[in-house]
Amino acid sequence: DNMKIKEGFILRKMNNMNIVVAVGKAVKTFNGYITLNETGTFFWEKLANGCTKEDLLNAVLAEYDIDEATALEDINLFIDNLTKNGLIEE
């Protein structure tokens, strides 16, 4: 299944931190921001263009020295968090 970040959410760099904020109409439903670490930023950038969980897993395994089980767990936690906050469209 292809997943993508919903329109209205952008990644910004502020004070050496990567944060996700809502813009436009999305501000009405999402108040605040999400701070992303390096891995979260990597996931976000892939999901911003749309990808499957398998695409994301393959990209993570190619980019980081991590085993598949740990990578998949991290991906699932990230996607669950974004889904819970209404930032993913499937």
C-alpha positions, 0 to 999 in steps of 0.5 A: 500500500502506498502511503504519503504525508497529507497535504498541509504538513511541512518539514522545517529546520529551526534552531538545528531541529527538524520539526513538522508543522501544519500550514493552510487548512491543516492548522484547523485540525493540527495544533502544534508541531512534531520534532523529528530526529535524523531517522524520523526526518529520513522517513518523513522525506521518503513519505513526503514523496509517497512510498510503500512500507517495503520501499521505506524499509529498503531505503533504511537498510541501504542508508543505515547500518541496522538489522531488518527487524529493528528497522521495521519496528522503527518504521511501524512506530513512526507510521503509527504515530503519524497515522494516529495524528492524522498526517498520513493518507493511504 
